Amino acid sequence: MADISGSALKVENLRKSYGTLKVLDGIDVEVKKGERVALLGPSGCGKTTILKIVAGLLRPDAGNVHMNVSRIGFVFQEDRLIPWKTVWENLEFVLPYPQRIERILKLVHLWDYRDLYPVQLSGGMKQRVNLARALLVEPDLLLLDEPFKGLDLEIKAELLDEILQMCSSMKVTSVLVTHDLREALIFADRIYILSQPPTKVRSIVNVNLPLEHRDFCDLKLLDKEREVLSQGFWVAFEPSSRSR
């Protein structure tokens, strides 16, 4: 049994193939309690596969997942809301605790929209409901699968800031999957940069930025982005030699 004292999650030598396609080829990831970690890599490298294995939605071919948490919240790429239920009813369907639903809706700034149906919501609002649904179970571990995909930059920046502030204030251990370096730098304490398939951890970046500098246009964040790019980060996103 792996020693995970002080850690919420430890993934060891994770391997996964789909038919003859080897996707994950020995992935090691550790997330300490209260830490925010980003898995950053190109499309198709298996980032979502890692999250689904951690959440128990998918079985690996080999490797181990050790967790020191009791409740997991999962924010999917798609909102997956029930169209014939209001915002309140979508949350009530997950957990019928009115006081907790009220608190979470106010936290994600959706209290005034609780009686609306998904078709009446903007993309950013739908994703807020998606986030509220995950927070409703009061997770020890929050898994975020590209939750800002398809959102306008202004909405993305606002929602990212809200999630960052919530995770920080509530000390929620969280793992964000993204292919956007700046998103990862804003959100994470540490970034695992993944290669093209067969996917390995190419490098680990310690972000070390105070919350006040975690903004898309902040100069210190842009300096950190240049620093990472200068280390050859872009190579991880180039097509593999076999696919050229």
C-alpha positions as a LaTeX table, in Angstrom:
\begin{tabular}{lrrr}
\hline
Residue & $x$ (\AA) & $y$ (\AA) & $z$ (\AA) \\
\hline
Met1 & 0.00 & 0.00 & 0.00 \\
Ala2 & 1.41 & 3.36 & $-1.04$ \\
Asp3 & 2.11 & 5.97 & 1.62 \\
Ile4 & $-0.21$ & 8.88 & 0.82 \\
Ser5 & $-0.14$ & 10.67 & 4.16 \\
Gly6 & $-0.50$ & 14.37 & 3.41 \\
Ser7 & $-1.77$ & 13.64 & $-0.10$ \\
Ala8 & $-5.33$ & 13.48 & $-1.38$ \\
Leu9 & $-4.49$ & 11.57 & $-4.56$ \\
Lys10 & $-1.60$ & 9.49 & $-5.85$ \\
Val11 & $-1.58$ & 7.92 & $-9.31$ \\
Glu12 & 1.17 & 5.39 & $-10.03$ \\
Asn13 & 2.28 & 3.96 & $-13.38$ \\
Leu14 & $-1.13$ & 4.43 & $-14.97$ \\
Arg15 & $-1.51$ & 2.70 & $-18.35$ \\
Lys16 & $-4.44$ & 2.63 & $-20.74$ \\
Ser17 & $-4.94$ & 1.58 & $-24.35$ \\
Tyr18 & $-7.94$ & 1.69 & $-26.63$ \\
Gly19 & $-7.52$ & $-1.28$ & $-28.91$ \\
Thr20 & $-4.07$ & $-0.99$ & $-30.47$ \\
Leu21 & $-3.76$ & 2.69 & $-29.54$ \\
Lys22 & $-1.63$ & 3.13 & $-26.41$ \\
Val23 & $-2.80$ & 6.34 & $-24.74$ \\
Leu24 & $-1.35$ & 6.39 & $-21.22$ \\
Asp25 & 2.13 & 4.95 & $-20.82$ \\
Gly26 & 3.10 & 5.06 & $-17.16$ \\
Ile27 & 1.56 & 8.22 & $-15.64$ \\
Asp28 & 2.54 & 9.28 & $-12.11$ \\
Val29 & 0.66 & 12.17 & $-10.48$ \\
Glu30 & 0.47 & 13.23 & $-6.85$ \\
Val31 & $-1.88$ & 15.87 & $-5.44$ \\
Lys32 & $-1.42$ & 17.05 & $-1.87$ \\
Lys33 & $-4.38$ & 17.94 & 0.33 \\
Gly34 & $-5.68$ & 21.41 & $-0.51$ \\
Glu35 & $-3.47$ & 21.64 & $-3.61$ \\
Arg36 & $-4.62$ & 22.73 & $-7.07$ \\
Val37 & $-3.02$ & 20.72 & $-9.89$ \\
Ala38 & $-3.43$ & 21.06 & $-13.65$ \\
Leu39 & $-2.94$ & 18.31 & $-16.23$ \\
Leu40 & $-1.83$ & 20.16 & $-19.34$ \\
Gly41 & $-1.41$ & 18.51 & $-22.70$ \\
Pro42 & $-2.52$ & 18.37 & $-26.33$ \\
Ser43 & $-5.92$ & 17.11 & $-27.42$ \\
Gly44 & $-6.12$ & 13.33 & $-27.45$ \\
Cys45 & $-3.29$ & 12.74 & $-24.97$ \\
Gly46 & $-5.56$ & 11.11 & $-22.39$ \\
Lys47 & $-6.15$ & 13.94 & $-19.89$ \\
Thr48 & $-9.86$ & 13.17 & $-19.58$ \\
Thr49 & $-9.05$ & 9.45 & $-19.42$ \\
Ile50 & $-6.93$ & 10.11 & $-16.31$ \\
Leu51 & $-9.79$ & 11.99 & $-14.64$ \\
Lys52 & $-12.29$ & 9.26 & $-15.47$ \\
Ile53 & $-9.98$ & 6.60 & $-14.04$ \\
Val54 & $-9.52$ & 8.65 & $-10.85$ \\
Ala55 & $-13.31$ & 9.08 & $-10.58$ \\
Gly56 & $-13.87$ & 5.34 & $-11.07$ \\
Leu57 & $-15.70$ & 5.84 & $-14.37$ \\
Leu58 & $-13.06$ & 3.93 & $-16.32$ \\
Arg59 & $-10.74$ & 1.04 & $-15.53$ \\
Pro60 & $-7.01$ & 1.30 & $-16.30$ \\
Asp61 & $-5.09$ & $-1.51$ & $-17.96$ \\
Ala62 & $-2.40$ & $-1.22$ & $-15.27$ \\
Gly63 & $-1.31$ & 1.03 & $-12.45$ \\
Asn64 & $-2.79$ & 2.17 & $-9.16$ \\
Val65 & $-4.92$ & 5.04 & $-7.92$ \\
His66 & $-4.65$ & 5.78 & $-4.20$ \\
Met67 & $-7.05$ & 8.33 & $-2.68$ \\
Asn68 & $-7.34$ & 9.83 & 0.75 \\
Val69 & $-10.74$ & 11.48 & 0.15 \\
Ser70 & $-14.35$ & 10.58 & 0.89 \\
Arg71 & $-16.28$ & 12.63 & $-1.71$ \\
Ile72 & $-15.45$ & 13.50 & $-5.31$ \\
Gly73 & $-17.07$ & 16.26 & $-7.39$ \\
Phe74 & $-16.77$ & 16.08 & $-11.19$ \\
Val75 & $-17.29$ & 19.07 & $-13.50$ \\
Phe76 & $-17.68$ & 17.73 & $-17.04$ \\
Gln77 & $-16.95$ & 19.56 & $-20.28$ \\
Glu78 & $-20.66$ & 19.49 & $-21.13$ \\
Asp79 & $-23.16$ & 20.86 & $-18.62$ \\
Arg80 & $-25.32$ & 17.68 & $-18.70$ \\
Leu81 & $-28.27$ & 19.52 & $-17.19$ \\
Ile82 & $-31.76$ & 18.01 & $-17.25$ \\
Pro83 & $-33.56$ & 20.30 & $-19.74$ \\
Trp84 & $-37.05$ & 19.99 & $-18.22$ \\
Lys85 & $-35.87$ & 20.90 & $-14.72$ \\
Thr86 & $-35.08$ & 24.37 & $-13.39$ \\
Val87 & $-31.69$ & 25.32 & $-11.97$ \\
Trp88 & $-32.97$ & 24.59 & $-8.46$ \\
Glu89 & $-34.51$ & 21.27 & $-9.53$ \\
Asn90 & $-31.29$ & 20.18 & $-11.26$ \\
Leu91 & $-29.44$ & 20.60 & $-7.97$ \\
Glu92 & $-32.27$ & 19.12 & $-5.92$ \\
Phe93 & $-32.09$ & 16.03 & $-8.12$ \\
Val94 & $-28.49$ & 15.51 & $-6.95$ \\
Leu95 & $-29.03$ & 16.28 & $-3.27$ \\
Pro96 & $-32.38$ & 17.43 & $-1.79$ \\
Tyr97 & $-30.92$ & 19.72 & 0.89 \\
Pro98 & $-32.60$ & 23.16 & 0.43 \\
Gln99 & $-30.27$ & 25.10 & 2.73 \\
Arg100 & $-27.17$ & 23.73 & 1.05 \\
Ile101 & $-28.62$ & 24.37 & $-2.42$ \\
Glu102 & $-29.36$ & 27.98 & $-1.47$ \\
Arg103 & $-25.82$ & 28.49 & $-0.13$ \\
Ile104 & $-24.17$ & 27.01 & $-3.23$ \\
Leu105 & $-26.37$ & 28.96 & $-5.67$ \\
Lys106 & $-25.43$ & 32.19 & $-3.91$ \\
Leu107 & $-21.79$ & 31.16 & $-3.97$ \\
Val108 & $-21.83$ & 30.79 & $-7.77$ \\
His109 & $-24.02$ & 33.90 & $-8.25$ \\
Leu110 & $-27.06$ & 32.02 & $-9.55$ \\
Trp111 & $-29.57$ & 32.57 & $-6.76$ \\
Asp112 & $-31.62$ & 35.01 & $-8.86$ \\
Tyr113 & $-31.76$ & 32.46 & $-11.70$ \\
Arg114 & $-32.86$ & 29.44 & $-9.66$ \\
Asp115 & $-36.27$ & 29.17 & $-11.36$ \\
Leu116 & $-34.95$ & 29.31 & $-14.94$ \\
Tyr117 & $-34.62$ & 26.32 & $-17.24$ \\
Pro118 & $-31.31$ & 25.42 & $-18.97$ \\
Val119 & $-32.54$ & 26.74 & $-22.33$ \\
Gln120 & $-32.88$ & 30.19 & $-20.72$ \\
Leu121 & $-29.26$ & 30.24 & $-19.51$ \\
Ser122 & $-26.08$ & 31.42 & $-21.21$ \\
Gly123 & $-23.16$ & 29.04 & $-21.68$ \\
Gly124 & $-21.34$ & 30.53 & $-18.70$ \\
Met125 & $-24.41$ & 30.21 & $-16.48$ \\
Lys126 & $-24.90$ & 26.57 & $-17.47$ \\
Gln127 & $-21.32$ & 25.87 & $-16.50$ \\
Arg128 & $-21.92$ & 27.61 & $-13.16$ \\
Val129 & $-24.81$ & 25.21 & $-12.54$ \\
Asn130 & $-22.47$ & 22.38 & $-13.49$ \\
Leu131 & $-19.97$ & 23.66 & $-10.92$ \\
Ala132 & $-22.69$ & 24.15 & $-8.29$ \\
Arg133 & $-23.80$ & 20.56 & $-8.77$ \\
Ala134 & $-20.25$ & 19.32 & $-8.12$ \\
Leu135 & $-19.82$ & 21.57 & $-5.05$ \\
Leu136 & $-23.17$ & 20.48 & $-3.63$ \\
Val137 & $-21.71$ & 17.21 & $-2.36$ \\
Glu138 & $-19.00$ & 19.21 & $-0.52$ \\
Pro139 & $-16.18$ & 17.31 & $-2.25$ \\
Asp140 & $-12.77$ & 16.65 & $-0.80$ \\
Leu141 & $-11.53$ & 16.32 & $-4.39$ \\
Leu142 & $-12.86$ & 18.40 & $-7.30$ \\
Leu143 & $-12.14$ & 17.14 & $-10.83$ \\
Leu144 & $-12.52$ & 19.74 & $-13.60$ \\
Asp145 & $-12.55$ & 18.45 & $-17.18$ \\
Glu146 & $-11.93$ & 21.48 & $-19.42$ \\
Pro147 & $-14.84$ & 23.38 & $-17.80$ \\
Phe148 & $-14.12$ & 26.57 & $-19.80$ \\
Lys149 & $-14.16$ & 24.93 & $-23.23$ \\
Gly150 & $-16.19$ & 26.92 & $-25.76$ \\
Leu151 & $-16.68$ & 29.94 & $-23.49$ \\
Asp152 & $-15.87$ & 33.51 & $-24.54$ \\
Leu153 & $-12.66$ & 34.87 & $-23.00$ \\
Glu154 & $-14.50$ & 37.35 & $-20.75$ \\
Ile155 & $-16.82$ & 34.65 & $-19.37$ \\
Lys156 & $-13.93$ & 32.20 & $-19.08$ \\
Ala157 & $-11.84$ & 34.69 & $-17.11$ \\
Glu158 & $-14.72$ & 35.46 & $-14.74$ \\
Leu159 & $-15.62$ & 31.82 & $-14.15$ \\
Leu160 & $-11.98$ & 30.76 & $-13.75$ \\
Asp161 & $-11.45$ & 33.47 & $-11.15$ \\
Glu162 & $-14.58$ & 32.38 & $-9.24$ \\
Ile163 & $-13.51$ & 28.72 & $-9.22$ \\
Leu164 & $-10.00$ & 29.67 & $-8.15$ \\
Gln165 & $-11.28$ & 31.82 & $-5.29$ \\
Met166 & $-13.72$ & 29.11 & $-4.16$ \\
Cys167 & $-11.14$ & 26.33 & $-4.26$ \\
Ser168 & $-8.69$ & 28.52 & $-2.37$ \\
Ser169 & $-11.10$ & 29.73 & 0.32 \\
Met170 & $-12.71$ & 26.30 & 0.82 \\
Lys171 & $-9.32$ & 24.53 & 0.61 \\
Val172 & $-10.73$ & 22.07 & $-1.91$ \\
Thr173 & $-8.17$ & 19.75 & $-3.46$ \\
Ser174 & $-8.67$ & 20.05 & $-7.21$ \\
Val175 & $-7.40$ & 18.75 & $-10.53$ \\
Leu176 & $-7.97$ & 20.75 & $-13.73$ \\
Val177 & $-7.63$ & 19.25 & $-17.20$ \\
Thr178 & $-6.78$ & 21.79 & $-19.91$ \\
His179 & $-4.79$ & 22.32 & $-23.08$ \\
Asp180 & $-4.43$ & 26.06 & $-22.37$ \\
Leu181 & $-1.17$ & 27.01 & $-20.64$ \\
Arg182 & $-2.45$ & 30.33 & $-19.33$ \\
Glu183 & $-5.53$ & 28.67 & $-17.80$ \\
Ala184 & $-3.24$ & 26.22 & $-16.04$ \\
Leu185 & $-0.96$ & 28.98 & $-14.75$ \\
Ile186 & $-3.90$ & 30.97 & $-13.38$ \\
Phe187 & $-5.44$ & 27.98 & $-11.63$ \\
Ala188 & $-2.74$ & 25.60 & $-10.47$ \\
Asp189 & $-0.09$ & 25.36 & $-7.78$ \\
Arg190 & 1.63 & 22.74 & $-9.94$ \\
Ile191 & 1.26 & 21.75 & $-13.59$ \\
Tyr192 & 1.93 & 18.30 & $-15.02$ \\
Ile193 & 2.82 & 18.74 & $-18.69$ \\
Leu194 & 1.88 & 15.67 & $-20.70$ \\
Ser195 & 3.33 & 14.48 & $-24.00$ \\
Gln196 & 1.63 & 13.27 & $-27.14$ \\
Pro197 & 0.46 & 9.60 & $-26.97$ \\
Pro198 & 1.75 & 7.24 & $-25.81$ \\
Thr199 & 1.48 & 9.78 & $-23.02$ \\
Lys200 & 4.03 & 10.32 & $-20.28$ \\
Val201 & 4.61 & 13.17 & $-17.83$ \\
Arg202 & 7.03 & 15.37 & $-19.73$ \\
Ser203 & 7.75 & 17.85 & $-16.93$ \\
Ile204 & 6.31 & 19.39 & $-13.76$ \\
Val205 & 6.05 & 23.16 & $-13.30$ \\
Asn206 & 5.74 & 24.82 & $-9.90$ \\
Val207 & 3.74 & 28.00 & $-10.48$ \\
Asn208 & 4.49 & 29.96 & $-7.26$ \\
Leu209 & 2.26 & 32.95 & $-8.04$ \\
Pro210 & 0.15 & 34.79 & $-5.42$ \\
Leu211 & $-3.59$ & 34.89 & $-6.15$ \\
Glu212 & $-3.47$ & 38.61 & $-6.99$ \\
His213 & $-1.27$ & 37.85 & $-10.02$ \\
Arg214 & $-3.48$ & 35.08 & $-11.41$ \\
Asp215 & $-5.14$ & 37.02 & $-14.18$ \\
Phe216 & $-4.99$ & 36.60 & $-17.97$ \\
Cys217 & $-3.26$ & 39.97 & $-18.47$ \\
Asp218 & $-1.12$ & 40.14 & $-15.33$ \\
Leu219 & 2.52 & 40.88 & $-16.16$ \\
Lys220 & 3.94 & 38.41 & $-13.62$ \\
Leu221 & 1.72 & 35.67 & $-15.03$ \\
Leu222 & 2.83 & 36.53 & $-18.57$ \\
Asp223 & 6.46 & 36.38 & $-17.42$ \\
Lys224 & 5.81 & 32.91 & $-15.99$ \\
Glu225 & 4.21 & 31.86 & $-19.27$ \\
Arg226 & 7.28 & 33.00 & $-21.22$ \\
Glu227 & 9.51 & 31.15 & $-18.77$ \\
Val228 & 7.62 & 27.88 & $-19.33$ \\
Leu229 & 7.55 & 28.33 & $-23.10$ \\
Ser230 & 11.30 & 28.99 & $-23.15$ \\
Gln231 & 11.84 & 25.54 & $-21.61$ \\
Gly232 & 10.50 & 23.88 & $-24.76$ \\
Phe233 & 6.93 & 23.45 & $-23.54$ \\
Trp234 & 5.66 & 23.67 & $-27.14$ \\
Val235 & 7.47 & 20.43 & $-28.07$ \\
Ala236 & 4.91 & 18.48 & $-26.06$ \\
Phe237 & 2.23 & 19.72 & $-28.45$ \\
Glu238 & 3.98 & 18.83 & $-31.69$ \\
Pro239 & 2.68 & 15.77 & $-33.57$ \\
Ser240 & 4.73 & 12.70 & $-32.85$ \\
Ser241 & 7.24 & 11.69 & $-35.48$ \\
Arg242 & 5.18 & 8.62 & $-36.28$ \\
Ser243 & 2.17 & 10.71 & $-37.33$ \\
Arg244 & 4.08 & 13.04 & $-39.66$ \\
\hline
\end{tabular}
